[in-house]
Amino acid sequence: MQTTLGRLTRVEGTVPLSLRTGWGVGALGVALLFNTYSTILLFYLTRVAGVAVLTAGTLLMIAKAYDFMTDLPMGIISDRTRSRFGRRRPWLLVGAFVCGGAFVMLFSTPAEWADFEKAAYVLAGLIVFNTGYTLFNVPHIAMPAEMSTNYDERTAIMSFRAVAIMIGTFTVVGIGPTLAAQFGGGNVGYELVGWMFGVLALVAMITCFFGTAGARATEHVTPRESPWGQIRTAASNVHFLKLAAFKLLTLLATGVAAGSVLFFIVDILGHTQEVMLLYAFGNLIMPLLAAPLFWVPFSRRVGKHRALMLATFGFMVGALWWWFVPTAEPVWLLFVRALVLSFFGMGKLLLGMSLLPDVQEYDYLKTGLRREGVFAGAYNMVEKFAFMGAPLVIGVILGVLGYQSTIDAEDVQQDPGALTGIRISIAIVPAVCNLIAGIILLRWTLTREYLAELRAKREAA
């Protein structure tokens, strides 16, 4: 891990290793919460707590619809915040405590309650959780554009977030189901896992608050426009619109695929939940190597958007592999597929995120306004819209094709139609989304050279 971090710092710039690490640790907390939400929560609600699959998907969508409305206001609030801790950092602390508490609540859903009572309880927990997620994540992703003005250094900074996300993904996807089974499975096992991940996320987020104490920050520039006017002019940024469309498609694909993996392993391959540990290990080890050894230097050589196109089209091909997997596939092939998908997935994750600070700098160079929070909020809104739709897409596909919900993860033989629905969710939907996203990148023009030209013009003015 230390070697990986060392390689991620070999880009000329001014942000020391301690600050990059401190900021990146916050993403570990986000990843623990986000990946549990994406890969385990729907499975837990439908197979353990006894919530109907279509109901669970709808509740997740409703909560995200509420959450969708909070991102832009949070971005504006963080832009205008004045405190001795800066504009962003106070919100990191508040969001950490709200997220941690709500997470424990969600994984304590009483299975014996009536359907309506369970639905109301889950919806309340989702709303509180998503509020805390916004409070933390919007200011957090606004920080890299302030921390450095170096095009390649921002990619290196984002590498720490990407690595942290991979570690969080492994912890949740691999260790989570295994621990739940070791703790006896059912409500008791998943409740203990929820507590554990909630506390770990809380510690990581608080560490981020203290670890970024010395980070470079910019001062708020009072805009001439109203908050709505700021949003309207920000929305006219064609580079952000392209990035938003790309992220919407790729994150929807990621959310649908991630939420379908456990269903595929249990219902199609017939493995126990513990096999997720092997799959998750593949999703950890490859990105830890791919980020510093390939994607960071490759993007520096050919440009971020060209490297991102390779990652996107590569992931599209890898996603289609799921469609052709036989029910008798050996476990080692599952591991190989994890390596392939996570190689391209790391490229999409890292390079897609690293385009946001470029868009934020472009806005400043064109307008003179420091509104990183507005773009961070809009970016976060796109993320949430995508993941708001992902559980619904899975729920609709599986529900329409006859997937049967159970209580306490009891064994049940799913109908062929339901098994086809799982394959559609994990293979066809992600492949189509990534194909369209890759086409969008063909017209990307916000390059290193263009930003340098704009920077020189502003300095000369």
C-alpha positions in Angstrom: 0.0 0.0 0.0 2.8 2.4 0.8 4.4 1.7 -2.6 1.1 2.4 -4.3 0.8 5.7 -2.4 4.3 6.6 -3.3 3.7 6.1 -7.0 0.6 8.2 -6.8 2.7 11.2 -5.6 5.2 11.2 -8.5 3.5 14.2 -10.2 5.0 17.6 -9.8 2.8 19.8 -7.6 2.4 21.3 -4.2 0.1 19.0 -2.3 2.0 16.8 0.2 1.4 13.1 0.8 -0.2 13.7 4.2 -2.9 16.0 2.8 -3.6 13.7 -0.2 -3.9 10.8 2.2 -6.1 12.8 4.7 -8.5 13.8 1.9 -8.5 10.3 0.4 -9.4 8.6 3.8 -12.7 10.5 3.6 -13.5 8.6 0.5 -13.0 5.4 2.4 -15.9 6.3 4.6 -18.0 7.3 1.6 -17.1 4.0 -0.1 -18.0 1.8 2.9 -21.5 3.4 3.0 -22.0 3.7 -0.7 -21.0 0.1 -1.5 -23.1 -1.3 1.3 -26.0 0.7 0.0 -25.3 -0.5 -3.6 -24.4 -4.1 -3.2 -25.9 -5.4 0.1 -28.8 -3.2 1.2 -31.3 -4.3 -1.5 -30.3 -8.0 -0.9 -30.6 -7.5 2.8 -34.1 -5.9 2.6 -35.5 -8.5 0.2 -33.8 -11.7 1.4 -33.4 -11.0 5.1 -35.9 -8.4 6.2 -38.7 -9.7 4.0 -39.4 -6.5 2.0 -40.8 -7.1 -1.4 -38.2 -6.5 -4.1 -40.3 -3.9 -6.0 -41.2 -2.2 -2.7 -37.5 -2.1 -1.7 -36.5 -0.7 -5.1 -39.2 2.0 -4.9 -38.2 3.1 -1.4 -34.6 3.5 -2.5 -35.7 5.5 -5.4 -38.0 7.8 -3.3 -35.2 8.4 -0.8 -32.8 9.3 -3.7 -35.4 11.6 -5.2 -35.4 13.6 -2.0 -31.6 13.4 -1.8 -31.5 14.6 -5.4 -33.0 17.9 -4.4 -30.4 18.7 -1.7 -27.1 18.6 -3.6 -27.2 22.0 -5.4 -28.4 23.8 -2.2 -25.6 22.1 -0.3 -23.1 23.2 -2.9 -24.1 26.8 -2.7 -24.1 26.6 1.1 -20.6 25.2 1.2 -19.4 27.9 -1.3 -20.8 30.6 1.0 -19.7 29.1 4.3 -17.2 31.2 6.4 -15.5 29.6 9.4 -12.1 29.2 10.9 -12.1 25.7 9.4 -12.7 27.0 5.9 -15.7 26.6 3.5 -15.8 22.8 3.2 -14.4 21.1 6.3 -17.1 21.9 8.9 -19.6 20.0 6.8 -17.3 16.9 6.7 -17.7 16.6 10.5 -21.5 17.1 10.6 -22.1 14.7 7.7 -20.0 12.0 9.3 -22.1 11.7 12.4 -25.4 11.8 10.5 -24.3 9.1 8.1 -23.0 6.8 10.7 -26.1 6.9 12.8 -28.5 6.4 10.0 -26.5 3.5 8.6 -26.9 1.5 11.8 -30.7 2.2 11.7 -31.1 0.8 8.2 -29.5 -2.5 9.1 -31.7 -2.9 12.2 -34.9 -3.2 10.2 -37.3 -5.4 12.2 -38.2 -8.4 10.0 -41.3 -9.2 12.1 -43.0 -5.9 11.5 -45.9 -5.5 9.1 -45.1 -4.5 5.5 -46.3 -0.9 5.9 -44.4 -0.4 9.2 -41.2 -1.8 7.7 -41.6 0.4 4.6 -42.0 3.5 6.7 -39.0 2.6 8.9 -36.7 1.9 5.9 -37.8 5.1 4.2 -37.1 7.2 7.3 -33.6 5.7 7.6 -32.9 6.2 4.0 -33.8 9.9 4.1 -31.6 10.6 7.2 -28.7 8.6 5.6 -28.9 10.5 2.3 -29.0 13.8 4.1 -25.8 13.0 5.9 -24.2 11.7 2.7 -24.9 15.0 1.0 -23.5 17.1 3.9 -20.2 15.2 3.6 -19.8 14.3 0.0 -20.6 17.6 -1.7 -17.9 19.6 0.2 -15.5 16.7 0.0 -15.5 16.5 -3.8 -15.3 20.3 -4.1 -11.9 20.3 -2.4 -9.5 19.0 -5.1 -10.1 21.9 -7.4 -9.0 24.2 -4.6 -6.1 22.0 -3.4 -4.2 22.2 -6.7 -4.2 24.0 -10.1 -1.9 21.4 -11.7 -3.8 19.4 -14.3 -1.9 16.1 -13.7 -1.6 16.6 -9.9 -5.4 16.7 -9.7 -5.4 13.2 -11.3 -2.9 12.0 -8.6 -5.1 13.5 -5.8 -8.1 11.8 -7.2 -6.1 8.5 -7.3 -6.2 8.5 -3.5 -10.0 8.7 -3.6 -10.1 6.0 -6.2 -7.8 3.7 -4.1 -9.9 4.4 -1.0 -13.0 3.5 -2.9 -11.5 0.2 -4.0 -10.5 -0.6 -0.4 -14.0 0.2 0.7 -15.5 -1.9 -2.0 -13.4 -4.9 -1.1 -14.3 -4.5 2.6 -18.0 -4.3 1.9 -18.5 -6.7 -1.1 -16.0 -9.3 0.1 -15.9 -9.2 3.8 -19.5 -8.0 4.5 -21.5 -11.1 3.3 -18.8 -13.4 4.8 -19.0 -11.7 8.2 -22.8 -11.7 8.1 -22.7 -15.5 7.5 -20.1 -16.0 10.3 -22.3 -14.0 12.7 -25.1 -16.4 12.0 -26.7 -14.7 9.0 -30.2 -13.3 9.1 -31.1 -10.2 11.0 -28.4 -10.6 13.7 -25.6 -11.1 11.2 -26.5 -8.2 9.0 -27.2 -5.9 12.0 -23.7 -6.5 13.3 -22.2 -5.8 9.9 -24.2 -2.6 9.6 -22.9 -1.4 13.0 -19.3 -2.3 12.1 -19.3 -0.5 8.7 -21.1 2.5 10.2 -18.5 2.9 12.9 -15.6 2.4 10.4 -17.1 5.0 8.1 -17.6 7.4 10.9 -13.9 7.1 12.0 -12.7 7.5 8.4 -14.8 10.7 7.8 -13.7 12.3 11.1 -10.1 11.4 10.2 -10.6 13.3 6.9 -11.7 16.4 8.8 -8.5 16.5 10.8 -6.3 15.2 8.0 -7.2 18.1 5.7 -6.5 20.9 8.2 -3.6 22.3 6.1 -5.2 22.0 2.7 -5.1 24.9 0.4 -8.6 26.6 0.1 -9.9 29.5 -1.9 -12.0 32.4 -0.6 -15.6 32.9 -1.5 -16.1 35.4 -4.4 -19.4 37.2 -4.0 -21.4 36.5 -7.2 -23.4 39.1 -9.1 -26.2 36.6 -9.6 -28.7 35.0 -7.4 -28.3 31.3 -6.4 -30.7 30.4 -9.2 -28.7 32.5 -11.6 -25.5 30.8 -10.6 -27.1 27.4 -11.3 -28.4 28.5 -14.6 -25.1 29.8 -15.8 -23.3 26.8 -14.5 -25.7 24.6 -16.4 -24.6 26.4 -19.6 -21.1 25.0 -19.2 -21.0 22.6 -22.1 -18.0 20.7 -20.6 -19.9 20.0 -17.4 -23.0 18.9 -19.4 -20.9 16.3 -21.3 -19.3 15.1 -18.0 -22.7 14.9 -16.4 -24.1 12.8 -19.2 -21.1 10.5 -19.1 -21.3 10.1 -15.3 -25.1 9.5 -15.4 -24.7 6.6 -17.9 -21.6 5.0 -16.3 -22.8 5.3 -12.8 -26.3 3.9 -13.7 -24.4 1.0 -15.3 -22.2 0.5 -12.2 -25.2 0.7 -9.8 -27.2 -1.8 -11.7 -24.3 -4.2 -12.1 -23.1 -3.9 -8.5 -26.6 -4.5 -7.2 -26.9 -7.6 -9.3 -23.7 -9.4 -8.5 -24.9 -11.0 -5.3 -28.1 -12.2 -7.0 -26.0 -13.7 -9.8 -23.6 -15.5 -7.5 -26.3 -16.9 -5.2 -29.2 -17.5 -7.7 -27.4 -18.4 -11.0 -24.0 -19.8 -9.9 -25.5 -21.4 -6.8 -22.6 -20.3 -4.6 -22.8 -19.2 -1.0 -22.5 -15.5 -0.1 -18.9 -16.2 1.1 -17.8 -16.5 -2.5 -18.2 -12.7 -2.7 -14.9 -12.5 -0.7 -13.0 -13.9 -3.7 -14.8 -11.7 -6.2 -14.2 -8.6 -4.0 -10.5 -9.5 -3.6 -10.1 -9.4 -7.4 -11.9 -6.0 -7.4 -9.3 -4.8 -4.9 -6.0 -6.1 -6.0 -6.2 -5.1 -9.7 -7.2 -1.5 -9.1 -4.5 -1.0 -6.5 -2.0 -2.0 -9.2 -3.8 -0.5 -12.2 -4.1 3.0 -10.9 -0.5 3.9 -10.2 1.1 1.5 -12.8 -1.2 2.2 -15.8 -4.0 4.7 -15.6 -2.2 7.7 -14.0 0.9 7.5 -16.3 -1.2 6.5 -19.3 -3.6 9.5 -18.9 -0.6 11.8 -18.5 0.7 10.5 -21.8 -2.4 10.4 -24.0 -4.8 12.8 -22.1 -7.5 12.0 -19.6 -10.4 11.7 -22.0 -8.6 9.3 -24.4 -7.6 7.1 -21.5 -11.2 7.3 -20.2 -12.5 6.1 -23.6 -10.4 3.0 -23.4 -11.6 2.3 -19.9 -15.3 2.8 -20.9 -15.3 0.6 -24.0 -13.2 -2.0 -22.3 -15.7 -2.2 -19.4 -18.6 -2.5 -22.0 -17.0 -5.6 -23.4 -16.3 -7.0 -20.0 -19.9 -6.5 -18.9 -21.2 -8.5 -21.8 -19.1 -11.5 -20.5 -21.7 -12.0 -17.7 -24.4 -12.9 -20.3 -22.4 -15.9 -21.5 -21.5 -17.3 -18.1 -22.7 -20.9 -17.6 -24.3 -22.0 -14.4 -21.5 -24.5 -13.8 -18.7 -21.9 -14.1 -15.7 -22.6 -11.8 -15.0 -20.1 -9.1 -11.6 -19.2 -10.5 -13.2 -17.7 -13.7 -15.3 -15.5 -11.4 -12.1 -14.2 -10.0 -10.6 -13.6 -13.5 -13.7 -11.6 -14.5 -13.4 -9.5 -11.4 -9.8 -8.7 -12.4 -10.8 -7.7 -15.9 -13.8 -5.6 -14.9 -12.0 -3.9 -12.1 -9.1 -2.9 -14.3 -11.4 -1.0 -16.7 -13.6 0.1 -13.8 -10.7 1.8 -12.0 -9.9 3.7 -15.2 -13.5 4.9 -15.4 -13.6 5.8 -11.7 -10.3 7.6 -11.5 -10.4 9.5 -14.8 -14.1 10.3 -14.7 -13.6 11.9 -11.3 -10.4 13.8 -12.3 -12.3 15.6 -15.1 -14.5 17.5 -12.5 -11.7 19.7 -11.1 -10.8 20.6 -14.7 -14.4 21.7 -15.3 -14.4 23.7 -12.1 -11.2 25.4 -13.1 -12.6 26.2 -16.5 -15.6 27.9 -14.9 -13.3 30.0 -12.7 -11.1 31.0 -15.7 -14.1 32.0 -17.7 -16.2 33.8 -15.0 -13.8 34.7 -12.1 -16.2 33.0 -9.6 -15.2 30.5 -7.0 -18.2 28.2 -7.1 -16.6 24.7 -6.9 -19.5 23.7 -4.5 -22.1 24.4 -7.2 -20.4 22.0 -9.6 -19.7 19.5 -6.8 -23.4 19.6 -5.9 -24.5 19.2 -9.4 -22.0 16.4 -9.9 -23.2 14.7 -6.8 -26.8 15.2 -8.0 -26.0 13.3 -11.1 -24.4 10.5 -9.1 -27.5 10.2 -6.9 -29.9 10.4 -9.8 -28.0 7.4 -11.4 -28.0 5.4 -8.2 -31.6 6.4 -7.5 -32.5 4.7 -10.8 -30.3 1.7 -10.4 -32.3 -0.1 -7.6 -35.5 0.7 -9.4 -34.1 -0.8 -12.7 -33.1 -3.9 -10.9 -36.4 -4.1 -9.0 -38.5 -3.6 -12.1 -36.5 -6.1 -14.2 -36.5 -8.8 -11.4 -40.1 -8.0 -10.3 -41.6 -8.2 -13.8 -39.7 -11.4 -14.6 -40.9 -13.1 -11.4 -38.1 -12.9 -8.9 -39.3 -14.3 -5.5 -38.5 -12.5 -2.3 -37.7 -14.4 0.9 -37.3 -13.9 4.6 -34.0 -14.6 6.5 -32.2 -15.5 3.3 -34.0 -18.9 2.9 -33.2 -21.0 -0.1 -35.6 -20.8 -3.0 -35.4 -22.0 -6.6 -36.0 -19.0 -8.9 -37.9 -19.3 -12.2 -35.9 -19.2 -15.5 -37.5 -15.8 -16.3 -36.1 -14.4 -13.0 -32.6 -15.8 -13.8 -32.7 -14.1 -17.2 -33.7 -10.9 -15.5 -30.5 -11.1 -13.4 -28.4 -11.5 -16.6 -30.1 -8.5 -18.2 -29.3 -6.4 -15.1 -25.7 -7.4 -14.8 -24.7 -7.6 -18.5 -27.0 -5.9 -21.0 -27.9 -2.7 -19.1 -24.3 -1.9 -18.2 -23.0 -2.6 -21.7 -25.5 -0.3 -23.4 -24.9 2.5 -21.0 -21.1 2.3 -21.4 -21.4 2.3 -25.2 -23.4 5.5 -25.2 -21.0 7.1 -22.6 -18.0 6.3 -24.7 -19.5 7.9 -27.7 -20.0 11.1 -25.7 -16.3 11.3 -24.9 -15.4 11.4 -28.6 -16.2 15.2 -28.6 -14.3 16.1 -25.3 -12.2 19.2 -25.8 -11.2 20.3 -22.3 -7.6 19.2 -22.5 -4.4 20.1 -20.6 -3.3 22.5 -23.4 -6.7 24.3 -23.6 -6.7 24.9 -19.8 -3.1 26.2 -19.9 -4.1 28.6 -22.7 -7.1 29.9 -20.7 -4.9 30.3 -17.6 -2.3 32.3 -19.5 -5.0 34.6 -20.9 -6.5 35.3 -17.5 -3.0 36.0 -16.0 -2.3 38.4 -18.9 -5.6 40.2 -18.5 
